[in-house]
Amino acid sequence: MGLFLWVLAVSLPAQEWSRDIFPPPANAPAELTAALHRAAREHKRVLLDFGGNWCGDCKVLDYYMHQPQNAALLERNYVLVDINIGEYDRNLALAEKYAIPLKRGVPAMAVLSEQGKLLYSQKQGEFESMRRVDPTAVTQFLLRWRPQRAGCSMMSVNC
């Protein structure tokens, strides 16, 4: 872990490591409500990203999700809500509601339909060790869980 994060830290701009991804924990319920309204209006999915600003793997996931190809997929298909879990002591009810086993670690993600129905929750810590995950796994995840649109195949990136 140490060597990978060091190499990534050297290659990433300083602002990527120092910026806070996750808003204050108290903001989560209101941000989730706003995201569900927006998703319904725009026919998008809601992507819940549970983590903390102290989490190196969370920063790596955020970096990969905002690379150009993934950023386009994210913008077109999802409303992202970053949910701050504090030091594993905040927003635990939201994690439970969306079947996120925080004991497996963070980052952890869930995908909701535009109506708020749980479609996917990370059960096995799939992204909790982002330093060991191939960056294309993020692209594959975003492609797999995006809403289906007429005329689009599962592998179409620009759809």
N, C-alpha and C positions, 0 to 999 in steps of 0.2 A: 504494500500500500504506500509506504513512505516514498519510495523511488518514483512510482507512477505519479503521485500527487506533486512531487517536486518537479518532475519533467513537465507536467501539465501547468504547474504554477509558473515556471520559467517561460513557457510558450504562450500563456494567456496574458492579455493586458491586465495590469494591476487592478483596474476598476472591476473586472469580472470576479475577482476573488474578494474584493472588499465591499462590494455592494450587497445590500440586504435583498434577498429574493423574497423572503417571507415577511408579510406585514405583521403588525402586532397580533398576537393570538386572539384578542377580543374582536378583531375585525371579521373573523371567519364566517360567522352566521350571516351577517349582512352581505358580505361579498358572495356567499353561496346563493342567497336569495336573488341578488341582482344577476348573477350568472345564469340561474335557471330561467329568469324572465327573458334575458337576452337570447339564450339558447332556443327558447320556444319561438321567439320573434324571428330569429335568423335561421332556424332549422339546423342547429348545430348540436353537437354533443358537448357535455360538460366534462372536462378533465380535471380531476382533483389530484393535486400533488401535495402529499403530506411530507413535511420535513422541518428542518430548522436552519437558521442562518449559520450555525456552528458546524454544519454537516458538509464536509468536503465532497462526498458523493452526491449530495443534493446540488452542489454548485456545478459538478461535472454534468449531471443530467440537465440542468438548466442551460448550460453552455451548448450541449448537443441539441436540445430542443429548439434553440434559437439560431442554429446554423441555417444558412439560406434555404436549403431544400426543406428542412423540417419546419422552419418558421412559416413558410408558405402553406404547408399542410396544416399546421396548427391554426393559423389565421383563418383559413378557408373552412375548416371543419370543426373547430373546438372553441369553447370558452374556457380558458385556463383559470383555475382558482388554486393559488398557493396557500396551503393551510399550515400555519405554524403550530407545531406541537410542543413548543417550549423545550424543556429538558425531559421530554416524555411525560409531561404533567399538564398539558393544555390540550384542549379540543379532543379529549379522549372519547367523549360521547359521539362526536362526528366520525372519528375513526371506527368506533364500534358500529354505528349506524350503517356505514358503508363497507363493513366487513374487512377492515384493514387491520391485520395482526401486527401492531406496532412492535411486539416482541421480536419480530423477524428483522426489524431495522427500518431505516429510511434511507433514501426516498422510497415512498410507497405510493402507488397510484390507483385510482378508481375512475371508471368511465360511466357517466350517466347519460341516459337518453335525453332528448329535448324536453320530455315530460318529467324528468327527474328519476326515472326508474334505473336502478343499478344494473348495468350490463356486464361489468367486469370489476373485480377487485383483485389486487395483487396478493396472492396467498403464500407464495413461496419465496418472497424476498427477491423477485426477479431483477429489480433495479437497485437493490440496496447496496450492491458492490459495483457501482458504475465504473470504478477504476479498472474492473476486469471485464466489462461488457463492451462488445464491439459496438461502436457508434451507430452502425447501420441497424442495430436492434431497435433504436429509437424510431427510425424511419419505418421499420416494419410494424412496430406497435401502432404508430399513428395511422398507417395505411389500413391495418386490420380493423381498428375500432372506429374509424370515421363513419359518418352516416352514408348509406348507399344512395347514390343519385342515378337516375336513369341514364343509360349509355356509358356508365363508368365501370371499368373492371377493377378488381381488387388491387391490381398492380399499377393502375394509372395514377401518377403522382400529381398531375395538374388538373385533376377532376374535382 
